[in-house]
């Protein structure tokens, strides 16, 4: 029982960290790089789409009714809708969408216990 609570707390902490990182990305705190966006950043819209789809499938399969998970998915979809491959700031928003969807996945794992 105690190990389950530890796992739940660890997953919630990971979700909180990812939400914080998403907020930083969305606000543009990481835009100070003079070299431009990294190659990984150009893949952000595709990774975000994959993660959102995966989380939506898990929500439906496990019948998750957590309102925070639903809100994070809504926010992630909204940020992903603003993604434009030619605009570096929009790519940061896509990366933030990926972080939000990952946070929702961590919350689902915390609720499930595995």
N, C-alpha and C positions, 0 to 999 in steps of 0.2 A: 504494500500500500504506500509506503513512504517513497519507494523508488518511482512509483507512478506520479506522485505529487512533485517529485524532483524533475521528472521528465516534462511534466506540464509547465512548471515554472520556467524551465530552460527554454522550451518552445515559445512561451509567451515573451520571454526576454529577447529571443532572436527576432520575433515579430516586431517588438518595440524598436529594436535597433534598426531594422529595415525601414520602418515607418519614418524614423528620424532621418535616415540617409535619403529617403525619397523626398522628404521635405527640403533637405539641403539641395538636392539636385534640381527640384522644381523651382526653388528660389534663385538658382543660378550661382550658388556659392562656389561651385567648382569650375566656373567659367574663366578663371584667372590664368589658364594655361595659354602661353604664347604660341605653342606648337600646333594648336588646333585639336580637334577631337581625335581620340585614339580610334584605331580600327575597330575595336570591340564596340565602340559607341555606335558605329554605323549599323551594327547588327542588332542594336537595342530594340527597334520596332518589331523585328521578327521574333526575338526572344520573348518580348513582352506578350505578343500575340499567342505564342505557344504556352506560356505560363498561365495566361488568363484562361485559355481554353482548357488546360489541365485542371485548374482550380474549379472552373464551372462544372466540369465532368464529375469531380469529386463531391462538390456540393450536391449535385443531383443524385449521385450514387449513394452517398451516405446520408442524404436528406438532412443536411446541415441547416439549422434555422438561426444561426448566430447573426444578429443584425450588424455586428462589426465586420464580419466577413463579407456580407452583402455590400456594405458601404465601401469597403476597401476595393472590391471588384468594380463597383460603380465609378469610383475615383480613378482606378487604373484604366478603365475603358475610356473615360473622359480625357485623361492625359494622352492616351495612345491616339485618340482622334485628332490631337493637335500635332502629332509627329509629322515632320516633313524631312525627307532625307537630305535636302539641300540647306537646311537651317540647323546649325549646330545647337542652338538653344532648344529647338524642338526635339532634337535627339536626346538631350538631357532629360526632357519630359518623358520620352519613351523609356529611358532607363529608370526614371522614377516610377513609371507604370509597372515596370518589371519588378521593382522592389516592393511596391504595394501588393502586387499579386503574390509574390513570394511570402510576404507577411501574412496574407490571408491563408496561404497554404500552411504556414507554421501554426496559425490559430486552429485550423482544422485538425492538424496533427495533435495539438494540445487537447482539444476536445475529445478526439478519438482515443487518445492514449497510446497511439503507435504511429 
